[in-house]
């Protein structure tokens, strides 16, 4: 996961996840999701969720947990 050739939203989510490596996975995922909700453009958020839904290739496991928290509430209940 060097970041070379990764979609920008995956590379950025993975970089953010590395910054929260000192936290538990659950706490880190919540903090990452909060950051992404506050800062990222809606199109980037949608692209990250779509990447996760397509299998989440090369997505850090904690970043994947965060991306799952970004899904709309009705979509979270459906999965």
N, CA, C and O atoms as a GROMACS GRO file, in nm:
protein
  316
    1UNK      N    1   0.082  -0.119   0.000
    1UNK     CA    2   0.000   0.000   0.000
    1UNK      C    3   0.086   0.125   0.000
    1UNK      O    4   0.077   0.207   0.091
    2UNK      N    5   0.169   0.140  -0.099
    2UNK     CA    6   0.256   0.256  -0.106
    2UNK      C    7   0.181   0.382  -0.144
    2UNK      O    8   0.229   0.493  -0.119
    3UNK      N    9   0.065   0.369  -0.204
    3UNK     CA   10  -0.013   0.484  -0.246
    3UNK      C   11   0.002   0.515  -0.393
    3UNK      O   12  -0.079   0.590  -0.448
    4UNK      N   13   0.104   0.459  -0.458
    4UNK     CA   14   0.125   0.484  -0.600
    4UNK      C   15   0.017   0.413  -0.679
    4UNK      O   16  -0.003   0.292  -0.665
    5UNK      N   17  -0.053   0.487  -0.762
    5UNK     CA   18  -0.156   0.429  -0.846
    5UNK      C   19  -0.290   0.408  -0.778
    5UNK      O   20  -0.384   0.359  -0.841
    6UNK      N   21  -0.302   0.444  -0.651
    6UNK     CA   22  -0.430   0.430  -0.582
    6UNK      C   23  -0.521   0.547  -0.617
    6UNK      O   24  -0.474   0.657  -0.645
    7UNK      N   25  -0.652   0.524  -0.615
    7UNK     CA   26  -0.744   0.637  -0.631
    7UNK      C   27  -0.718   0.738  -0.519
    7UNK      O   28  -0.684   0.699  -0.407
    8UNK      N   29  -0.733   0.867  -0.548
    8UNK     CA   30  -0.699   0.970  -0.448
    8UNK      C   31  -0.772   0.952  -0.315
    8UNK      O   32  -0.713   0.972  -0.209
    9UNK      N   33  -0.900   0.914  -0.319
    9UNK     CA   34  -0.975   0.900  -0.195
    9UNK      C   35  -0.921   0.784  -0.111
    9UNK      O   36  -0.925   0.791   0.012
   10UNK      N   37  -0.873   0.680  -0.174
   10UNK     CA   38  -0.815   0.566  -0.101
   10UNK      C   39  -0.681   0.607  -0.041
   10UNK      O   40  -0.653   0.579   0.076
   11UNK      N   41  -0.599   0.672  -0.120
   11UNK     CA   42  -0.468   0.717  -0.071
   11UNK      C   43  -0.485   0.810   0.049
   11UNK      O   44  -0.415   0.795   0.150
   12UNK      N   45  -0.576   0.906   0.039
   12UNK     CA   46  -0.597   1.002   0.148
   12UNK      C   47  -0.654   0.934   0.272
   12UNK      O   48  -0.610   0.962   0.383
   13UNK      N   49  -0.752   0.846   0.254
   13UNK     CA   50  -0.810   0.776   0.368
   13UNK      C   51  -0.705   0.691   0.439
   13UNK      O   52  -0.701   0.685   0.562
   14UNK      N   53  -0.619   0.626   0.362
   14UNK     CA   54  -0.512   0.546   0.420
   14UNK      C   55  -0.412   0.633   0.496
   14UNK      O   56  -0.364   0.594   0.602
   15UNK      N   57  -0.381   0.751   0.442
   15UNK     CA   58  -0.290   0.843   0.510
   15UNK      C   59  -0.350   0.889   0.643
   15UNK      O   60  -0.280   0.896   0.744
   16UNK      N   61  -0.478   0.920   0.641
   16UNK     CA   62  -0.545   0.963   0.764
   16UNK      C   63  -0.544   0.849   0.865
   16UNK      O   64  -0.518   0.871   0.984
   17UNK      N   65  -0.571   0.727   0.819
   17UNK     CA   66  -0.572   0.611   0.910
   17UNK      C   67  -0.436   0.594   0.978
   17UNK      O   68  -0.430   0.560   1.096
   18UNK      N   69  -0.329   0.618   0.905
   18UNK     CA   70  -0.195   0.606   0.965
   18UNK      C   71  -0.176   0.708   1.078
   18UNK      O   72  -0.106   0.680   1.175
   19UNK      N   73  -0.239   0.825   1.066
   19UNK     CA   74  -0.226   0.927   1.169
   19UNK      C   75  -0.298   0.887   1.299
   19UNK      O   76  -0.268   0.941   1.406
   20UNK      N   77  -0.392   0.794   1.288
   20UNK     CA   78  -0.469   0.751   1.404
   20UNK      C   79  -0.430   0.611   1.451
   20UNK      O   80  -0.505   0.547   1.524
   21UNK      N   81  -0.314   0.563   1.410
   21UNK     CA   82  -0.270   0.427   1.443
   21UNK      C   83  -0.253   0.406   1.594
   21UNK      O   84  -0.255   0.292   1.640
   22UNK      N   85  -0.235   0.513   1.669
   22UNK     CA   86  -0.216   0.501   1.814
   22UNK      C   87  -0.347   0.476   1.888
   22UNK      O   88  -0.346   0.445   2.007
   23UNK      N   89  -0.460   0.490   1.820
   23UNK     CA   90  -0.591   0.468   1.881
   23UNK      C   91  -0.640   0.326   1.853
   23UNK      O   92  -0.586   0.256   1.767
   24UNK      N   93  -0.742   0.286   1.927
   24UNK     CA   94  -0.804   0.158   1.897
   24UNK      C   95  -0.870   0.169   1.760
   24UNK      O   96  -0.906   0.279   1.719
   25UNK      N   97  -0.887   0.058   1.690
   25UNK     CA   98  -0.951   0.066   1.557
   25UNK      C   99  -1.088   0.133   1.559
   25UNK      O  100  -1.119   0.212   1.470
   26UNK      N  101  -1.170   0.104   1.659
   26UNK     CA  102  -1.304   0.164   1.665
   26UNK      C  103  -1.296   0.315   1.686
   26UNK      O  104  -1.365   0.390   1.618
   27UNK      N  105  -1.210   0.359   1.779
   27UNK     CA  106  -1.194   0.503   1.803
   27UNK      C  107  -1.135   0.573   1.681
   27UNK      O  108  -1.179   0.682   1.644
   28UNK      N  109  -1.037   0.510   1.620
   28UNK     CA  110  -0.975   0.568   1.501
   28UNK      C  111  -1.076   0.581   1.388
   28UNK      O  112  -1.082   0.685   1.322
   29UNK      N  113  -1.155   0.478   1.366
   29UNK     CA  114  -1.254   0.482   1.257
   29UNK      C  115  -1.354   0.594   1.279
   29UNK      O  116  -1.391   0.664   1.185
   30UNK      N  117  -1.399   0.611   1.403
   30UNK     CA  118  -1.494   0.718   1.433
   30UNK      C  119  -1.430   0.855   1.409
   30UNK      O  120  -1.494   0.944   1.352
   31UNK      N  121  -1.306   0.872   1.452
   31UNK     CA  122  -1.237   1.000   1.432
   31UNK      C  123  -1.214   1.028   1.284
   31UNK      O  124  -1.229   1.141   1.238
   32UNK      N  125  -1.179   0.925   1.210
   32UNK     CA  126  -1.156   0.941   1.066
   32UNK      C  127  -1.287   0.978   0.996
   32UNK      O  128  -1.289   1.068   0.912
   33UNK      N  129  -1.394   0.909   1.030
   33UNK     CA  130  -1.524   0.939   0.968
   33UNK      C  131  -1.567   1.082   1.000
   33UNK      O  132  -1.620   1.152   0.914
   34UNK      N  133  -1.545   1.125   1.123
   34UNK     CA  134  -1.578   1.262   1.162
   34UNK      C  135  -1.498   1.362   1.079
   34UNK      O  136  -1.553   1.461   1.030
   35UNK      N  137  -1.370   1.336   1.063
   35UNK     CA  138  -1.284   1.425   0.983
   35UNK      C  139  -1.332   1.429   0.838
   35UNK      O  140  -1.346   1.537   0.779
   36UNK      N  141  -1.358   1.314   0.780
   36UNK     CA  142  -1.400   1.308   0.640
   36UNK      C  143  -1.533   1.381   0.621
   36UNK      O  144  -1.549   1.455   0.524
   37UNK      N  145  -1.627   1.360   0.713
   37UNK     CA  146  -1.757   1.430   0.703
   37UNK      C  147  -1.738   1.581   0.704
   37UNK      O  148  -1.806   1.653   0.631
   38UNK      N  149  -1.646   1.629   0.788
   38UNK     CA  150  -1.628   1.773   0.806
   38UNK      C  151  -1.548   1.839   0.694
   38UNK      O  152  -1.569   1.956   0.664
   39UNK      N  153  -1.456   1.764   0.633
   39UNK     CA  154  -1.358   1.828   0.545
   39UNK      C  155  -1.373   1.789   0.398
   39UNK      O  156  -1.356   1.874   0.310
   40UNK      N  157  -1.404   1.665   0.370
   40UNK     CA  158  -1.403   1.618   0.232
   40UNK      C  159  -1.524   1.667   0.152
   40UNK      O  160  -1.633   1.684   0.206
   41UNK      N  161  -1.500   1.688   0.025
   41UNK     CA  162  -1.606   1.718  -0.071
   41UNK      C  163  -1.700   1.598  -0.080
   41UNK      O  164  -1.654   1.483  -0.074
   42UNK      N  165  -1.830   1.622  -0.094
   42UNK     CA  166  -1.925   1.510  -0.104
   42UNK      C  167  -1.891   1.409  -0.214
   42UNK      O  168  -1.918   1.290  -0.198
   43UNK      N  169  -1.833   1.456  -0.323
   43UNK     CA  170  -1.797   1.362  -0.430
   43UNK      C  171  -1.685   1.268  -0.387
   43UNK      O  172  -1.685   1.151  -0.424
   44UNK      N  173  -1.590   1.319  -0.309
   44UNK     CA  174  -1.483   1.233  -0.258
   44UNK      C  175  -1.538   1.130  -0.160
   44UNK      O  176  -1.500   1.014  -0.162
   45UNK      N  177  -1.630   1.175  -0.073
   45UNK     CA  178  -1.692   1.082   0.021
   45UNK      C  179  -1.766   0.972  -0.054
   45UNK      O  180  -1.754   0.854  -0.022
   46UNK      N  181  -1.843   1.013  -0.155
   46UNK     CA  182  -1.918   0.915  -0.234
   46UNK      C  183  -1.825   0.818  -0.306
   46UNK      O  184  -1.854   0.698  -0.315
   47UNK      N  185  -1.713   0.868  -0.356
   47UNK     CA  186  -1.617   0.781  -0.424
   47UNK      C  187  -1.554   0.681  -0.327
   47UNK      O  188  -1.530   0.566  -0.364
   48UNK      N  189  -1.527   0.724  -0.204
   48UNK     CA  190  -1.471   0.634  -0.104
   48UNK      C  191  -1.571   0.524  -0.069
   48UNK      O  192  -1.534   0.407  -0.060
   49UNK      N  193  -1.696   0.561  -0.049
   49UNK     CA  194  -1.800   0.462  -0.018
   49UNK      C  195  -1.816   0.366  -0.134
   49UNK      O  196  -1.828   0.245  -0.114
   50UNK      N  197  -1.817   0.418  -0.256
   50UNK     CA  198  -1.830   0.331  -0.374
   50UNK      C  199  -1.712   0.234  -0.384
   50UNK      O  200  -1.730   0.118  -0.420
   51UNK      N  201  -1.593   0.282  -0.351
   51UNK     CA  202  -1.474   0.196  -0.354
   51UNK      C  203  -1.489   0.084  -0.250
   51UNK      O  204  -1.458  -0.032  -0.278
   52UNK      N  205  -1.536   0.118  -0.132
   52UNK     CA  206  -1.559   0.018  -0.028
   52UNK      C  207  -1.663  -0.084  -0.075
   52UNK      O  208  -1.644  -0.204  -0.059
   53UNK      N  209  -1.772  -0.035  -0.132
   53UNK     CA  210  -1.879  -0.123  -0.180
   53UNK      C  211  -1.834  -0.215  -0.293
   53UNK      O  212  -1.891  -0.321  -0.314
   54UNK      N  213  -1.731  -0.172  -0.366
   54UNK     CA  214  -1.677  -0.254  -0.476
   54UNK      C  215  -1.570  -0.352  -0.428
   54UNK      O  216  -1.504  -0.417  -0.509
   55UNK      N  217  -1.552  -0.362  -0.298
   55UNK     CA  218  -1.455  -0.457  -0.244
   55UNK      C  219  -1.348  -0.394  -0.159
   55UNK      O  220  -1.281  -0.463  -0.082
   56UNK      N  221  -1.329  -0.262  -0.172
   56UNK     CA  222  -1.234  -0.191  -0.087
   56UNK      C  223  -1.088  -0.227  -0.108
   56UNK      O  224  -1.008  -0.220  -0.014
   57UNK      N  225  -1.053  -0.266  -0.230
   57UNK     CA  226  -0.915  -0.306  -0.258
   57UNK      C  227  -0.816  -0.198  -0.215
   57UNK      O  228  -0.835  -0.080  -0.246
   58UNK      N  229  -0.711  -0.238  -0.144
   58UNK     CA  230  -0.602  -0.152  -0.098
   58UNK      C  231  -0.643  -0.050   0.008
   58UNK      O  232  -0.564   0.037   0.043
   59UNK      N  233  -0.765  -0.060   0.059
   59UNK     CA  234  -0.810   0.033   0.163
   59UNK      C  235  -0.769  -0.022   0.299
   59UNK      O  236  -0.797  -0.137   0.332
   60UNK      N  237  -0.702   0.061   0.377
   60UNK     CA  238  -0.662   0.024   0.512
   60UNK      C  239  -0.786  -0.025   0.588
   60UNK      O  240  -0.893   0.033   0.573
   61UNK      N  241  -0.774  -0.130   0.669
   61UNK     CA  242  -0.891  -0.183   0.740
   61UNK      C  243  -0.961  -0.079   0.829
   61UNK      O  244  -1.084  -0.079   0.838
   62UNK      N  245  -0.885   0.008   0.893
   62UNK     CA  246  -0.947   0.111   0.977
   62UNK      C  247  -1.014   0.217   0.889
   62UNK      O  248  -1.121   0.267   0.924
   63UNK      N  249  -0.953   0.250   0.777
   63UNK     CA  250  -1.016   0.343   0.683
   63UNK      C  251  -1.145   0.283   0.628
   63UNK      O  252  -1.242   0.355   0.604
   64UNK      N  253  -1.146   0.152   0.608
   64UNK     CA  254  -1.268   0.084   0.561
   64UNK      C  255  -1.378   0.093   0.666
   64UNK      O  256  -1.495   0.115   0.632
   65UNK      N  257  -1.343   0.077   0.793
   65UNK     CA  258  -1.442   0.093   0.900
   65UNK      C  259  -1.498   0.235   0.900
   65UNK      O  260  -1.618   0.256   0.918
   66UNK      N  261  -1.410   0.332   0.880
   66UNK     CA  262  -1.454   0.472   0.874
   66UNK      C  263  -1.546   0.495   0.755
   66UNK      O  264  -1.650   0.560   0.768
   67UNK      N  265  -1.509   0.442   0.640
   67UNK     CA  266  -1.591   0.459   0.520
   67UNK      C  267  -1.729   0.398   0.540
   67UNK      O  268  -1.828   0.453   0.493
   68UNK      N  269  -1.736   0.286   0.608
   68UNK     CA  270  -1.866   0.223   0.635
   68UNK      C  271  -1.954   0.315   0.720
   68UNK      O  272  -2.076   0.315   0.705
   69UNK      N  273  -1.892   0.392   0.809
   69UNK     CA  274  -1.968   0.486   0.892
   69UNK      C  275  -2.021   0.604   0.812
   69UNK      O  276  -2.110   0.675   0.857
   70UNK      N  277  -1.966   0.626   0.694
   70UNK     CA  278  -2.007   0.739   0.611
   70UNK      C  279  -2.132   0.710   0.530
   70UNK      O  280  -2.195   0.802   0.475
   71UNK      N  281  -2.169   0.583   0.521
   71UNK     CA  282  -2.288   0.548   0.443
   71UNK      C  283  -2.410   0.616   0.504
   71UNK      O  284  -2.417   0.635   0.625
   72UNK      N  285  -2.506   0.653   0.419
   72UNK     CA  286  -2.631   0.708   0.472
   72UNK      C  287  -2.694   0.608   0.570
   72UNK      O  288  -2.677   0.487   0.554
   73UNK      N  289  -2.766   0.658   0.668
   73UNK     CA  290  -2.824   0.574   0.773
   73UNK      C  291  -2.909   0.462   0.715
   73UNK      O  292  -2.899   0.348   0.761
   74UNK      N  293  -2.994   0.491   0.616
   74UNK     CA  294  -3.079   0.387   0.559
   74UNK      C  295  -2.997   0.279   0.488
   74UNK      O  296  -3.038   0.163   0.487
   75UNK      N  297  -2.884   0.315   0.430
   75UNK     CA  298  -2.798   0.217   0.362
   75UNK      C  299  -2.725   0.130   0.463
   75UNK      O  300  -2.696   0.014   0.435
   76UNK      N  301  -2.694   0.186   0.581
   76UNK     CA  302  -2.624   0.107   0.683
   76UNK      C  303  -2.713  -0.005   0.734
   76UNK      O  304  -2.665  -0.116   0.760
   77UNK      N  305  -2.841   0.022   0.748
   77UNK     CA  306  -2.934  -0.080   0.795
   77UNK      C  307  -2.960  -0.188   0.693
   77UNK      O  308  -2.995  -0.300   0.728
   78UNK      N  309  -2.943  -0.154   0.565
   78UNK     CA  310  -2.973  -0.248   0.458
   78UNK      C  311  -2.862  -0.349   0.437
   78UNK      O  312  -2.887  -0.455   0.380
   79UNK      N  313  -2.741  -0.320   0.481
   79UNK     CA  314  -2.628  -0.410   0.456
   79UNK      C  315  -2.612  -0.511   0.565
   79UNK      O  316  -2.522  -0.594   0.560
   0.00000   0.00000   0.00000
